[in-house]
Amino acid sequence: MKDRYPQHPPIYDIEKTYTFNAQNGPFFSGTIPKRPESKRRIDFLGFSLKSPLGVPAGPLLNSRWVKLACQLGFDLPVYKTIRSFAHPAHALPNMIFVEPDSPKTAHTRMGMPPDAAHLTVTNSFGMPSQSPDFLLKDIAKAHEYLEDGQALIVSIVGTPNQGVSFAEDFVRAALLAKEAGAKLIEANFSCPNVGKSEGCLYISPETVKQFASALVKAIHPIPLIIKVGLFPNETLLEEVLITAAKAGVRAVCGLNSVSMEVVNGEGKSALGPTRPTSGVCGSAIRPQALEWMRKASAINKKNHLNLTLMGCGGIVEPHHFDEFLEAGAKIAMTATGMMWDPYLAMKWHERHK
Ligand SMILES: Cc1cc2nc3c(=O)[nH]c(=O)nc-3n(C[C@H](O)[C@H](O)[C@H](O)COP(=O)(O)O)c2cc1C
């Protein structure tokens, strides 16, 4: 398993639409290596996993993508975020290579980054979703691809103005996942908080309490995981983690991609005038994601919250998984990294026989 980056194209074709990728991908022409034997077992919310490695919500567009991730040794794949109804993706471009200039701004990179250390991209999809009919069948199928020591999480999100409250639509999406056979559900709380004038759901302890309590009750006994992004300060992070644990949340996954203003060479919005900002993911956000993990882990211990922490953000080389595990993560996951190097998990398994 030689380094795939930058010689091999990614398993997701960033020049093509989301629909094209969903219908035709993943684009993987390599061999599936034999996984080294290991007696290791990780308990994750009652599921016995062969390793602490996973793929967070996003790159696994449907059951075929989940199948490939399972075959390549990612033991905790996440089925991409679903809504309670079919929803289209943003038009192209969705993913472009960028270089951050400051914590809040980035510019388009000319050509492909020379190495994985500079692999940083936008992730501007608008959370597309297939129809409930498709999802009921396809999520069930995704479960069939799980091998011994693997488990699947289904990520869900609510949408405002669907004839019910925002929280109720979250519950609707979660119940769809449950009906499709989900055994683990992750609620994406890093989406805009329409009840407030700004910010995301996860930075409002009040909203976390309300939405998480409703979800925990609706999906019982399925464990609820919440997905969060960057926090403006540690006090708020502590308040949110305490609130989440009290509401019955069992695990927290961070970070989601970091919102930045992205401009092209002419200083104009790189994703078009309607999308001045985008989530940025990949290598550049690893320092922030690791810092989040260290802080969240200390808070978790200090307050005896018993939350299971899952880390992602910038894992593009095998040893990066270990950095997250050492920082307090029970599970370490890669989205961008695995799209460009789907052998990342197998390389880690080789080193941890
Ligand atoms: C192509 C792509 C699509 C994504 N879609 C979602 C999504 O639907 N829901 C979600 O919670 N996170 C989504 N994410 C964010 C990832 O789960 C992850 O939090 C973020 O990319 C940071 O990890 P990374 O640096 O390994 O990419 C997506 C990321 C990528 C790259």
The ligand as an SDF file (V2000), in Angstrom:
LIG
                    3D

 31 33  0  0  0  0  0  0  0  0999 V2000
  -17.6740   15.5280    1.1670 C   0  0  0  0  0  0  0  0  0  0  0  0
  -18.0490   15.8190    2.5750 C   0  0  0  0  0  0  0  0  0  0  0  0
  -19.3850   15.8470    2.9270 C   0  0  0  0  0  0  0  0  0  0  0  0
  -19.7540   16.0920    4.2550 C   0  0  0  0  0  0  0  0  0  0  0  0
  -21.0770   16.0320    4.6090 N   0  0  0  0  0  0  0  0  0  0  0  0
  -21.4130   16.0760    5.9270 C   0  0  0  0  0  0  0  0  0  0  0  0
  -22.7550   15.8330    6.3200 C   0  0  0  0  0  0  0  0  0  0  0  0
  -23.6500   15.6040    5.4910 O   0  0  0  0  0  0  0  0  0  0  0  0
  -23.0420   15.8460    7.6510 N   0  0  0  0  0  0  0  0  0  0  0  0
  -22.0850   16.0900    8.6140 C   0  0  0  0  0  0  0  0  0  0  0  0
  -22.3940   16.0480    9.8140 O   0  0  0  0  0  0  0  0  0  0  0  0
  -20.8010   16.3420    8.2520 N   0  0  0  0  0  0  0  0  0  0  0  0
  -20.4520   16.3230    6.9510 C   0  0  0  0  0  0  0  0  0  0  0  0
  -19.1470   16.5170    6.5800 N   0  0  0  0  0  0  0  0  0  0  0  0
  -18.1500   16.8680    7.6110 C   0  0  0  0  0  0  0  0  0  0  0  0
  -17.3320   15.6640    8.0620 C   0  0  0  0  0  0  0  0  0  0  0  0
  -18.1420   14.7100    8.7010 O   0  0  0  0  0  0  0  0  0  0  0  0
  -16.2100   16.0960    9.0330 C   0  0  0  0  0  0  0  0  0  0  0  0
  -16.7970   16.5820   10.2120 O   0  0  0  0  0  0  0  0  0  0  0  0
  -15.2990   17.1640    8.4590 C   0  0  0  0  0  0  0  0  0  0  0  0
  -15.1120   16.9720    7.0840 O   0  0  0  0  0  0  0  0  0  0  0  0
  -13.9390   17.1600    9.1410 C   0  0  0  0  0  0  0  0  0  0  0  0
  -13.2410   15.9630    8.9100 O   0  0  0  0  0  0  0  0  0  0  0  0
  -12.1170   15.8160    7.7660 P   0  0  0  0  0  0  0  0  0  0  0  0
  -11.1420   16.9300    7.9690 O   0  0  0  0  0  0  0  0  0  0  0  0
  -11.5710   14.4460    7.9580 O   0  0  0  0  0  0  0  0  0  0  0  0
  -12.8010   15.9620    6.4460 O   0  0  0  0  0  0  0  0  0  0  0  0
  -18.7530   16.3100    5.2410 C   0  0  0  0  0  0  0  0  0  0  0  0
  -17.3990   16.3210    4.8580 C   0  0  0  0  0  0  0  0  0  0  0  0
  -17.0440   16.0610    3.5530 C   0  0  0  0  0  0  0  0  0  0  0  0
  -15.5880   16.0590    3.1850 C   0  0  0  0  0  0  0  0  0  0  0  0
  1  2  1  0
  2  3  1  0
  2 30  2  0
  3  4  2  0
  4  5  1  0
  4 28  1  0
  5  6  2  0
  6  7  1  0
  6 13  1  0
  7  8  2  0
  7  9  1  0
  9 10  1  0
 10 11  2  0
 10 12  1  0
 12 13  2  0
 13 14  1  0
 14 15  1  0
 14 28  1  0
 15 16  1  0
 16 17  1  0
 16 18  1  0
 18 19  1  0
 18 20  1  0
 20 21  1  0
 20 22  1  0
 22 23  1  0
 23 24  1  0
 24 25  2  0
 24 26  1  0
 24 27  1  0
 28 29  2  0
 29 30  1  0
 30 31  1  0
M  END
$$$$
